[in-house]
């Protein structure tokens, strides 16, 4: 009794068609997954430990749902969290700066903060963080006018910033900025300000 098998050319064609179909199926599946993923390269803050450490300092991560940590950042940024809620955006940024003029104590740090570009500034001493720090609040408003249209209009974006500004105890001459911002047509909310205060109050430089 003889058995027959498909010619080698036919087997090759079938194999190639299967590989091509599988390749397109994988590509389509990846595209659908990517479209459905709005937080690519980010980690849900709820999946992170409650207290986090970066280098020589630690902090309490934001607790409200909706916060995401960017997985990779470019220097001088150290930490970046973001949260979106409709037209409102909140952000937490931590990064280092080297001011042009020397900043060696609380008085010089306060003078440096007074020159930041925001309006409605409020600056106060902030002891208890393991470094020389001040608390800062400022507000900025951007208005974009659309005049060359049949119905002229304007968009207004208000940014409320609360931050902790610290002289780096391990790298004199540098300032570590812990910045919480809330952006929306009306600025920050009471819930957002409370969350910013909780984050900034939790910052501690380690010895």
C-alpha positions, 0 to 999 in steps of 0.5 A: 500500500502506498501513501502520498504526501503533498509535494514539497512546493505545496507544503512550503506554500501552505507554511508560508501562508500560515506564517503570513496569516499569523504575522498579520494577526499578531500585528493587528492584535498589537495595534488594537491593544495599543489603541486601547492602552492610553497609558503606554510606558506608564505605571498605575500609581495604585500598583506602586508601594505606598512610600517610594525612594529615589536616590537620597529622598523618599516620599508618599506616592499620590493616593487618589485613583487616576495617577500614573508614573512615567516609567522612564524620564530624561535628566534632570527630571527624577520623577513624573506623575500625571493625572487627567480628569476631563479638561483638568490635568494634574502633575507631580514633577521632581527635578534638580536645578543649578541656579546661576547665583549661589543658594546656600541658606534659607534666605538665599533660597527665598530670594531665588523663589521670589524670582520665579515667574508665577503670580500671587506668590506665597513663600514660607519656611518648611522645616522637618524635611532633612534639608533646608526647604521652603514651601511655595505657591504660585499661579499663572494664567494663559489666554489664547484668543481665536480672532480669525474665525466666524465666532471669535473666542478665547480659551483660558488655562489657569495653573496653580503650583504648590512646591517644596524647594530644597537645597540638596544636602548631598550636592551643595549648589543644587536645588531639588524641586518637588512641584505639584501643578493643577491645570484647568480653565478654573485652576486647582481644586480643594481635593487637588490642593489637599493631595499636593499638600500630602505629597509635599509634606511626606518628602524626606531627605535621607542621611 
